Amino acid sequence: MSSIAITAPTTRLRITARGRRVVAFLVALPIVVALGLAVVGGGSALASNDAGAPAGSFTEITVMSGETLWSIAEELAPAADPRDVVAKISRLNALSGGSVAAGQRIAIPAEYAPAG
């Protein structure tokens, strides 16, 4: 017995001018979207209308090992609600996550400044 080999004709894929435009559009679309999001969302951090805190309205402390904003708030203002104190400290220092690291210098509103 003999085997018969059947070979299929090979054709090259040809892309038309319209197909090239579609492929170029699909490749460029994610890049354009990413750039658009960067322009819209990234500029707000660079420029703001905030004047900042006036001089003398805060004092700075250094965070010690093991301290949190909550423990600092309880120590500085034992009679005040710690949530309010933490919120003021976070806003003054532009802390988004509310966490601090040992050795970090943070501003404390003058009303809660430690005596000494």
Backbone as CSV, one residue per row, in Angstrom:
resi,resn,N_x,N_y,N_z,CA_x,CA_y,CA_z,C_x,C_y,C_z
1,MET,0.825,-1.167,0.000,0.000,0.000,0.000,0.871,1.231,0.000
2,SER,0.349,2.170,-0.625,1.079,3.434,-0.674,0.244,4.523,-0.014
3,SER,0.923,5.433,0.581,0.198,6.531,1.226,0.190,7.734,0.299
4,ILE,-0.898,8.393,0.345,-1.045,9.575,-0.502,-1.008,10.797,0.417
5,ALA,-0.127,11.671,0.133,-0.013,12.888,0.926,-0.790,13.992,0.252
6,ILE,-1.705,14.558,0.995,-2.489,15.663,0.452,-2.012,16.932,1.136
7,THR,-1.590,17.868,0.368,-1.132,19.134,0.929,-2.144,20.214,0.581
8,ALA,-2.480,20.965,1.566,-3.417,22.068,1.342,-2.633,23.257,0.815
9,PRO,-3.246,23.975,-0.061,-2.539,25.149,-0.592,-2.371,26.194,0.528
10,THR,-1.191,26.766,0.625,-0.933,27.771,1.651,-1.230,29.146,1.076
11,THR,-1.908,29.934,1.858,-2.220,31.298,1.429,-1.658,32.265,2.456
12,ARG,-1.194,33.351,1.970,-0.683,34.389,2.856,-1.828,35.265,3.291
13,LEU,-1.760,35.664,4.541,-2.770,36.573,5.059,-2.451,37.960,4.544
14,ARG,-3.409,38.529,3.882,-3.229,39.887,3.383,-4.203,40.789,4.108
15,ILE,-3.677,41.881,4.616,-4.519,42.812,5.340,-4.750,44.033,4.459
16,THR,-5.973,44.440,4.406,-6.334,45.578,3.556,-5.997,46.880,4.271
17,ALA,-6.140,47.962,3.580,-5.886,49.275,4.177,-6.851,49.525,5.326
18,ARG,-8.088,49.114,5.154,-9.072,49.272,6.228,-8.684,48.414,7.434
19,GLY,-8.214,47.215,7.197,-7.786,46.335,8.279,-6.606,46.911,9.044
20,ARG,-5.664,47.531,8.328,-4.525,48.171,8.989,-4.990,49.309,9.888
21,ARG,-5.968,50.074,9.419,-6.496,51.169,10.240,-7.172,50.628,11.499
22,VAL,-7.908,49.538,11.363,-8.581,48.943,12.520,-7.555,48.432,13.527
23,VAL,-6.531,47.753,13.070,-5.485,47.242,13.961,-4.765,48.397,14.642
24,ALA,-4.436,49.452,13.895,-3.763,50.616,14.482,-4.653,51.272,15.534
25,PHE,-5.955,51.351,15.276,-6.889,51.922,16.237,-6.940,51.088,17.515
26,LEU,-7.012,49.775,17.364,-7.094,48.899,18.530,-5.819,48.932,19.370
27,VAL,-4.685,49.130,18.731,-3.420,49.225,19.460,-3.314,50.582,20.155
28,ALA,-3.769,51.644,19.498,-3.637,52.988,20.046,-4.674,53.304,21.120
29,LEU,-5.815,52.634,21.113,-6.894,52.941,22.039,-6.480,52.854,23.516
30,PRO,-5.854,51.770,23.987,-5.457,51.738,25.399,-4.436,52.822,25.759
31,ILE,-3.567,53.161,24.835,-2.567,54.193,25.091,-3.245,55.550,25.253
32,VAL,-4.191,55.849,24.381,-4.912,57.122,24.449,-5.741,57.203,25.733
33,VAL,-6.384,56.119,26.116,-7.174,56.102,27.344,-6.268,56.319,28.560
34,ALA,-5.129,55.643,28.616,-4.206,55.797,29.739,-3.678,57.225,29.831
35,LEU,-3.331,57.824,28.705,-2.847,59.199,28.713,-3.951,60.161,29.147
36,GLY,-5.161,59.919,28.693,-6.285,60.764,29.087,-6.530,60.712,30.581
37,LEU,-6.488,59.510,31.153,-6.675,59.373,32.594,-5.540,60.031,33.370
38,ALA,-4.327,59.939,32.866,-3.190,60.563,33.542,-3.315,62.082,33.527
39,VAL,-3.769,62.632,32.417,-3.926,64.080,32.318,-5.044,64.564,33.227
40,VAL,-6.157,63.857,33.227,-7.302,64.284,34.031,-7.050,64.082,35.521
41,GLY,-6.522,62.947,35.929,-6.360,62.642,37.344,-5.043,63.067,37.941
42,GLY,-4.000,63.154,37.166,-2.683,63.433,37.711,-2.409,64.887,37.994
43,GLY,-3.093,65.783,37.347,-2.829,67.198,37.516,-3.309,67.761,38.835
44,SER,-4.255,67.138,39.469,-4.815,67.693,40.699,-3.817,67.662,41.847
45,ALA,-2.893,66.729,41.829,-1.919,66.655,42.912,-0.831,67.711,42.752
46,LEU,-0.630,68.187,41.539,0.439,69.141,41.305,0.040,70.572,41.622
47,ALA,-1.202,70.909,41.405,-1.642,72.284,41.620,-2.912,72.284,42.430
48,SER,-2.905,73.057,43.480,-4.112,73.195,44.274,-4.244,74.642,44.695
49,ASN,-5.416,75.004,45.104,-5.683,76.362,45.507,-5.542,76.544,47.006
50,ASP,-5.128,75.508,47.714,-4.998,75.586,49.158,-3.847,76.512,49.530
51,ALA,-4.107,77.387,50.460,-3.082,78.317,50.902,-2.149,77.661,51.915
52,GLY,-2.571,76.552,52.507,-1.770,75.897,53.521,-2.119,76.449,54.889
53,ALA,-1.508,75.882,55.884,-1.779,76.317,57.253,-0.969,77.569,57.552
54,PRO,-1.584,78.549,58.212,-0.829,79.761,58.554,0.264,79.462,59.575
55,ALA,1.303,80.262,59.523,2.426,80.075,60.450,1.934,80.242,61.881
56,GLY,2.412,79.384,62.761,2.044,79.453,64.164,0.772,78.700,64.505
57,SER,0.118,78.113,63.499,-1.121,77.382,63.774,-0.858,75.905,64.047
58,PHE,0.404,75.521,64.004,0.748,74.128,64.283,2.144,74.038,64.866
59,THR,2.434,72.904,65.444,3.783,72.590,65.909,4.114,71.183,65.404
60,GLU,5.352,70.828,65.370,5.747,69.517,64.850,6.222,68.612,65.975
61,ILE,5.930,67.317,65.810,6.450,66.305,66.730,7.042,65.181,65.892
62,THR,7.878,64.384,66.507,8.454,63.218,65.852,7.743,61.975,66.365
63,VAL,7.290,61.143,65.465,6.588,59.916,65.837,7.594,58.914,66.369
64,MET,7.298,58.359,67.518,8.168,57.364,68.144,7.735,55.961,67.716
65,SER,8.606,55.001,67.927,8.326,53.614,67.564,7.087,53.107,68.309
66,GLY,6.183,52.490,67.607,4.980,51.923,68.202,3.817,52.890,68.310
67,GLU,4.030,54.150,67.999,2.951,55.128,68.091,2.083,55.100,66.838
68,THR,0.820,55.366,67.035,-0.138,55.505,65.931,-0.779,56.878,66.069
69,LEU,-1.499,57.286,65.033,-2.207,58.557,65.126,-3.206,58.539,66.284
70,TRP,-3.826,57.389,66.482,-4.813,57.261,67.547,-4.157,57.459,68.914
71,SER,-3.008,56.808,69.141,-2.339,56.948,70.442,-1.806,58.362,70.641
72,ILE,-1.335,58.986,69.562,-0.868,60.375,69.649,-2.039,61.286,70.005
73,ALA,-3.190,61.059,69.369,-4.377,61.879,69.638,-4.836,61.721,71.078
74,GLU,-4.822,60.502,71.593,-5.237,60.276,72.982,-4.272,60.921,73.976
75,GLU,-2.976,60.929,73.623,-1.971,61.518,74.510,-2.045,63.047,74.500
76,LEU,-2.240,63.632,73.322,-2.240,65.090,73.216,-3.520,65.724,73.726
77,ALA,-4.656,65.068,73.509,-5.947,65.648,73.890,-6.810,64.580,74.554
78,PRO,-6.525,64.256,75.805,-7.275,63.185,76.459,-8.764,63.507,76.636
79,ALA,-9.115,64.782,76.701,-10.519,65.147,76.901,-11.291,65.215,75.587
80,ALA,-10.604,65.294,74.468,-11.263,65.415,73.166,-11.527,64.037,72.565
81,ASP,-12.427,64.011,71.598,-12.721,62.774,70.874,-11.524,62.459,69.973
82,PRO,-10.881,61.297,70.145,-9.689,60.970,69.338,-9.965,60.981,67.837
83,ARG,-11.188,60.655,67.424,-11.505,60.660,65.991,-11.365,62.055,65.400
84,ASP,-11.806,63.067,66.158,-11.687,64.441,65.671,-10.235,64.882,65.602
85,VAL,-9.456,64.511,66.606,-8.043,64.894,66.640,-7.284,64.208,65.502
86,VAL,-7.545,62.919,65.294,-6.899,62.183,64.197,-7.282,62.808,62.858
87,ALA,-8.534,63.187,62.703,-8.984,63.804,61.446,-8.257,65.129,61.202
88,LYS,-8.097,65.939,62.235,-7.397,67.219,62.078,-5.920,67.019,61.750
89,ILE,-5.293,66.057,62.420,-3.876,65.782,62.146,-3.713,65.243,60.729
90,SER,-4.594,64.347,60.317,-4.518,63.780,58.970,-4.710,64.861,57.914
91,ARG,-5.666,65.750,58.130,-5.918,66.821,57.170,-4.741,67.776,57.106
92,LEU,-4.179,68.133,58.252,-3.056,69.069,58.297,-1.819,68.503,57.606
93,ASN,-1.614,67.186,57.708,-0.431,66.547,57.120,-0.712,65.883,55.785
94,ALA,-1.945,65.988,55.295,-2.355,65.366,54.035,-2.058,63.867,54.047
95,LEU,-2.423,63.208,55.138,-2.227,61.759,55.261,-3.491,61.073,54.753
96,SER,-3.362,60.302,53.696,-4.548,59.640,53.143,-4.861,58.341,53.875
97,GLY,-3.855,57.581,54.241,-4.090,56.292,54.869,-4.221,56.356,56.380
98,GLY,-3.778,57.433,56.973,-3.864,57.561,58.413,-2.779,56.818,59.159
99,SER,-1.746,56.366,58.467,-0.668,55.660,59.162,0.592,56.527,59.163
100,VAL,1.377,56.357,60.204,2.624,57.096,60.344,3.748,56.110,60.635
101,ALA,4.969,56.538,60.392,6.134,55.677,60.608,7.017,56.292,61.693
102,ALA,7.734,55.459,62.390,8.650,55.929,63.427,9.683,56.859,62.808
103,GLY,9.924,57.980,63.469,10.888,58.954,62.972,10.272,60.007,62.071
104,GLN,9.037,59.820,61.678,8.363,60.775,60.799,7.991,62.029,61.589
105,ARG,8.190,63.194,60.997,7.797,64.461,61.615,6.405,64.807,61.117
106,ILE,5.496,65.027,62.042,4.134,65.407,61.662,3.746,66.701,62.370
107,ALA,2.891,67.451,61.720,2.398,68.710,62.284,1.192,68.419,63.162
108,ILE,1.126,69.099,64.273,0.036,68.967,65.229,-0.634,70.336,65.327
109,PRO,-1.970,70.402,65.263,-2.637,71.701,65.428,-2.223,72.351,66.752
110,ALA,-2.084,73.657,66.751,-1.595,74.386,67.923,-2.473,74.144,69.152
111,GLU,-3.752,73.927,68.946,-4.637,73.692,70.082,-4.312,72.403,70.840
112,TYR,-3.617,71.473,70.181,-3.248,70.205,70.822,-1.744,70.117,71.080
113,ALA,-1.032,71.211,70.940,0.425,71.195,71.077,0.825,70.753,72.482
114,PRO,1.825,69.868,72.568,2.291,69.436,73.895,2.933,70.602,74.639
115,ALA,2.743,70.621,75.924,3.327,71.686,76.752,4.757,71.322,77.111
116,GLY,5.693,71.888,76.366,7.079,71.639,76.718,7.859,71.001,75.708
